[in-house]
Amino acid sequence: MLWLFQIVFLSAYFENMKVDQIRNVADEVSVGITENKFSMRIQIVAVQNNVCGLVYNSKSVLLYQVDSLGLGCVLNEKALASPTKISEYITALDSSPNREFVMNVENKVVNQEMILYGRVIISDFGNYYIFLNTPLQPVKSTISILTIQLIYVTFIVFLIATVVAYYFSKRLAKPIVNMKIQAGKLAKGDYDVHFDDSEFEEITELANTLNHTSQELKKMDELRRDLIANVSHDIKTPLTMIKAYAEMIKDLSGDNKVKREEHLDVILEEATHLDLLVQDMTQLSQFQSDVLPIKKDNFDIVAMLYNSVRLMDAFITPNAIEVDYLTPKKLIVSADKTKIQQVIFNFINNAIKFVGKDKKLILQVLLEEKWVRIEVIDHGSGIDEADLAHIWDRYYKIDKHHKRNPSGTGLGLSIAAAILKSHQVEFGVESKINEGSTFWFRLPYAFKQDIS
């Protein structure tokens, strides 16, 4: 931009500026002609703008002289002695559509390029012709000086910009290079990598995101290992039992009807457990892939809680568990009845496993403005805060010591979470160590109804 305005456009800009100045003087002279009063004001403006000139009538008679340049005037004594030249200028003005002209002429006295400006004033007393000129300063020498200066300035600016750009690029690139190295380690499975902060806010945010990602990947890798180990254990155990009892029937109890029946019962039980495990895993995968549709219906959630406890009496009575109901008599909600019952079964089954010393299980229904909140509460050992976020994961075990679940496959909470997510409702767990846990979820009202 400096090169363009200081070198390329400087001459044109300077010339336009001088034309504007000479027009200002012509305006002052026009006022003097109109008022028939040529005051000292005209001479002052001419001196301020470095302008000189003459005023003629239509008969080429000199009426007024504006002189501030002396020898710098193109229209001087020689012009006065050459009326033919003045007549040519007057003719040029008369033929001009804008009643003015601007031309560049050379003052041979001082060998200087000048701007000559002419204007015609039409009045009731006749036409008046104003001819003004102003010198064009030696712009070429100014441009030459500026060119040399700009060459040095350009070189210095380029050198400084290069140094500054190199300095900042190194400071910017160094943390990015380190991130690339750490990201390579992360891609190879090293989840203990750490991405360092930087003085640049964007890089710091990226580092924090990558650190969070590496921690989450580490947790996912641990869960994956647990999943593989636990599934393998759950599959291997019944297969081992089936194989062992099949061999016992073949070698020992084949002819002993009583023993054979016992061994076959074990084989059937283990096969049933395997089938249940496969069904649960298939169902969980379908829920998480949004394959199984949700068929909403209106039903009484309170009646469902009572019915669920009745169906699970085989686990409640032998353990002497007392069930308390904190519910209204009836409450209609809108959801998939079959799937919500499965959620309640899983929550109650989980509470039975971890029931406290008081052997008390509480089923509670809370009425909120737009939702019904269903809670299953136990007073057991509770869940550590660090484990709360993971209890919905497949096969997640708080104590990390996997042992076969005698009354399920270990996927109950994961299936419940998948069902509730497919319903797009809120759910969660609140727990304190040695105080117990509360598993809850919300369902929408089916319609506006009186609650008693």
SVG drawing of the C-alpha trace seen along z (x, -y; Angstrom):
<svg xmlns="http://www.w3.org/2000/svg" viewBox="-59 -47 77 146">
<polyline fill="none" stroke="black" stroke-width="0.4" points="0.0,0.0 2.8,-2.4 4.5,-1.6 1.2,-2.2 0.3,-5.5 3.7,-7.0 5.1,-6.1 2.5,-5.1 -0.3,-7.4 1.6,-10.3 1.9,-12.3 -1.8,-12.0 -2.9,-12.7 -0.7,-15.8 -2.0,-17.1 -5.6,-16.6 -4.9,-18.5 -3.3,-21.4 -6.4,-21.6 -8.7,-21.8 -6.5,-24.6 -6.7,-26.6 -10.4,-26.1 -10.7,-27.6 -8.9,-30.7 -11.1,-30.8 -14.2,-30.8 -12.9,-33.8 -12.2,-35.7 -15.7,-34.8 -17.2,-36.3 -15.1,-39.5 -16.4,-39.7 -20.0,-39.2 -19.7,-41.9 -17.5,-44.0 -15.1,-44.2 -11.5,-42.8 -10.4,-42.8 -7.2,-42.0 -8.9,-38.7 -8.3,-37.4 -4.6,-38.2 -4.3,-36.5 -6.0,-33.3 -3.8,-33.3 -0.6,-33.6 -1.8,-30.8 -2.4,-28.5 0.7,-29.6 -1.5,-30.7 -1.3,-33.6 -3.4,-34.6 -5.3,-37.2 -8.9,-38.2 -10.1,-39.3 -13.3,-40.5 -14.8,-39.1 -12.7,-41.7 -9.4,-40.3 -9.0,-43.4 -7.1,-42.7 -9.3,-43.7 -7.4,-42.2 -4.1,-40.5 -3.7,-37.9 0.1,-37.7 1.9,-35.7 4.5,-33.8 6.4,-36.5 8.4,-34.6 6.4,-31.5 3.4,-32.9 2.8,-31.6 0.4,-34.5 2.7,-37.5 4.1,-40.4 4.7,-38.1 1.1,-37.0 0.0,-40.6 2.0,-41.3 0.5,-38.3 -3.3,-38.9 -3.4,-36.1 -2.6,-33.6 -5.3,-35.0 -7.8,-34.8 -7.1,-31.2 -7.7,-30.5 -10.9,-32.5 -12.1,-30.5 -11.3,-27.3 -13.4,-28.4 -16.3,-29.4 -16.3,-26.0 -16.0,-24.1 -19.2,-22.4 -18.3,-22.8 -17.2,-26.5 -13.7,-25.6 -10.5,-23.8 -7.5,-22.3 -4.2,-21.8 -0.6,-21.2 1.8,-23.8 5.5,-24.5 6.9,-27.7 10.0,-28.2 11.3,-31.0 11.9,-28.8 11.7,-25.4 8.9,-24.2 5.7,-22.3 2.6,-24.3 -1.2,-23.7 -3.2,-26.2 -6.9,-26.6 -9.5,-28.6 -13.1,-29.5 -15.7,-31.7 -18.1,-33.8 -21.4,-34.8 -23.1,-37.9 -25.5,-40.6 -22.5,-42.8 -20.9,-40.3 -18.5,-37.4 -15.4,-37.4 -12.5,-34.9 -10.4,-33.8 -7.0,-32.2 -5.0,-30.9 -1.9,-28.8 0.1,-27.1 3.4,-25.3 3.7,-21.5 6.6,-21.1 9.4,-18.7 7.4,-15.6 9.8,-13.3 12.7,-14.1 10.3,-13.6 9.3,-10.2 12.9,-9.3 13.7,-10.0 10.6,-8.1 11.6,-5.1 15.0,-4.9 13.5,-5.2 10.8,-2.6 13.5,-0.2 15.2,-0.4 12.0,-0.4 10.7,2.7 13.9,4.6 13.9,3.7 10.2,4.5 10.7,7.8 13.7,8.7 11.8,7.8 8.7,9.6 10.7,12.7 12.4,12.7 9.1,12.1 7.2,14.7 10.0,17.3 9.9,16.6 6.2,16.9 5.9,19.9 8.5,21.7 6.6,20.9 3.3,21.9 4.7,25.0 6.6,26.5 3.5,27.5 1.7,28.7 4.7,30.9 4.7,32.2 1.0,32.9 1.6,34.8 4.2,37.0 1.8,37.7 -1.1,38.3 1.0,40.9 1.6,42.7 -2.2,42.4 -3.0,44.0 -0.7,46.9 -2.7,47.6 -0.6,45.6 -3.4,43.9 -1.1,42.5 0.2,39.7 -0.2,36.1 -0.7,33.1 1.0,29.9 -0.6,26.5 0.5,23.6 0.5,19.8 -1.9,19.8 -5.5,20.2 -6.6,22.4 -3.8,24.8 -4.5,25.0 -8.1,25.9 -7.0,28.5 -4.6,30.0 -7.3,30.2 -9.7,31.9 -7.0,34.4 -6.2,35.1 -9.9,35.7 -10.1,37.9 -7.1,40.0 -8.6,40.5 -11.9,41.5 -10.2,43.9 -8.3,45.4 -11.5,46.0 -13.1,47.5 -10.1,49.8 -10.4,50.9 -14.2,51.5 -13.4,53.4 -11.0,55.7 -13.5,56.3 -16.2,57.0 -14.1,59.6 -13.0,61.2 -16.5,61.3 -18.3,62.5 -15.6,65.1 -16.1,66.2 -19.9,66.3 -19.7,68.4 -16.8,70.6 -18.3,71.6 -21.6,73.1 -19.7,74.7 -17.3,76.3 -20.2,77.5 -22.0,78.9 -18.9,80.7 -18.1,82.1 -21.6,83.4 -22.0,84.8 -18.8,86.8 -20.1,87.9 -23.3,89.2 -21.2,91.0 -18.7,92.6 -20.6,92.9 -24.3,92.2 -25.5,93.5 -27.2,96.5 -28.2,94.8 -31.5,93.1 -31.5,90.9 -27.9,89.6 -28.5,89.2 -31.5,87.0 -29.6,84.9 -26.7,84.4 -29.1,83.7 -30.9,81.0 -27.5,79.3 -26.8,79.4 -30.2,77.9 -29.8,75.2 -26.4,74.2 -27.8,74.3 -30.7,72.1 -28.2,69.6 -26.2,69.5 -29.4,68.8 -30.4,66.1 -27.0,64.5 -27.1,64.4 -30.7,63.0 -29.7,60.2 -26.6,59.3 -28.7,59.3 -31.4,57.2 -28.9,54.7 -27.2,54.4 -30.6,53.8 -31.6,51.1 -28.3,49.3 -28.6,49.5 -32.2,48.2 -33.4,51.4 -36.2,52.3 -39.1,49.8 -40.9,48.2 -44.6,48.8 -46.1,46.4 -49.3,47.1 -51.2,45.8 -51.0,48.0 -51.0,47.8 -47.5,47.5 -48.5,48.2 -50.2,51.5 -47.1,52.4 -44.9,51.9 -47.1,54.2 -47.2,56.8 -43.4,56.7 -42.9,57.4 -45.4,60.2 -43.6,61.9 -40.3,61.6 -41.6,63.1 -39.5,66.1 -36.4,63.9 -38.0,61.6 -39.6,64.1 -36.6,66.4 -34.5,63.4 -37.1,62.0 -37.2,58.7 -39.8,56.2 -41.2,54.0 -42.7,50.6 -44.8,48.7 -44.9,44.9 -47.3,44.4 -50.7,43.1 -53.5,45.6 -53.4,45.2 -51.4,43.2 -51.6,43.5 -48.4,42.9 -47.4,43.1 -44.6,45.5 -43.8,49.0 -45.4,51.1 -43.4,54.3 -40.1,52.5 -40.7,50.4 -41.7,53.5 -38.3,54.9 -36.6,51.8 -38.5,52.1 -37.6,55.9 -33.9,55.0 -34.0,52.2 -35.8,54.4 -33.5,57.3 -30.4,55.1 -31.9,53.8 -32.5,57.3 -28.9,58.3 -27.6,55.3 -30.4,55.0 -29.1,53.7 -29.2,55.2 -32.7,53.8 -33.9,56.1 -36.1,53.2 -36.9,52.3 -38.8,49.1 -40.8,48.4 -41.7,44.7 -43.6,42.6 -43.1,38.9 -45.5,36.5 -43.8,33.6 -45.2,30.9 -44.7,32.6 -43.2,36.0 -43.7,39.0 -40.5,40.0 -40.3,43.7 -37.7,44.7 -36.4,48.1 -34.5,47.6 -32.3,49.9 -30.3,49.4 -27.3,51.5 -23.6,50.8 -24.0,48.0 -21.8,47.1 -18.7,45.1 -19.0,41.7 -16.2,42.7 -18.2,45.8 -21.6,44.1 -21.0,43.0 -20.0,46.5 -22.7,48.7 -24.7,48.6 -21.8,50.0 -21.9,53.6 -20.4,56.0 -19.1,53.1 -18.2,54.5 -17.5,52.2 -15.2,54.7 -13.6,55.8 -13.8,59.5 -16.2,61.1 -18.3,63.9 -21.3,65.4 -24.6,63.8 -26.9,66.5 -30.1,64.7 -29.2,63.0 -26.6,62.2 -25.0,59.0 -26.5,56.9 -29.6,55.8 -28.7,52.2 -27.2,51.8 -30.5,53.0 -32.5,50.7 -30.4,47.7 -30.8,48.5 -34.6,48.8 -34.9,45.5 -32.6,43.8 -34.8,45.0 -37.8,43.5 -35.8,40.2 -36.5,39.8 -34.2,38.9 -32.8,41.6 -30.0,42.0 -28.8,43.3 -28.1,41.5 -25.9,43.4 -23.9,43.0 -21.5,45.4 -23.0,47.5 -26.3,45.7 -27.8,47.3 -28.8,46.4 -31.8,44.9 -32.3,45.9 -34.8,43.6 -36.4,42.7 -39.0,40.4 -42.1,41.0 -44.6,38.5 -48.2,38.4 -50.6,40.0 -53.1,37.2 -54.2,34.7 -55.7,36.7 -56.7,36.4 -54.3,38.0 -55.5,39.4"/>
</svg>
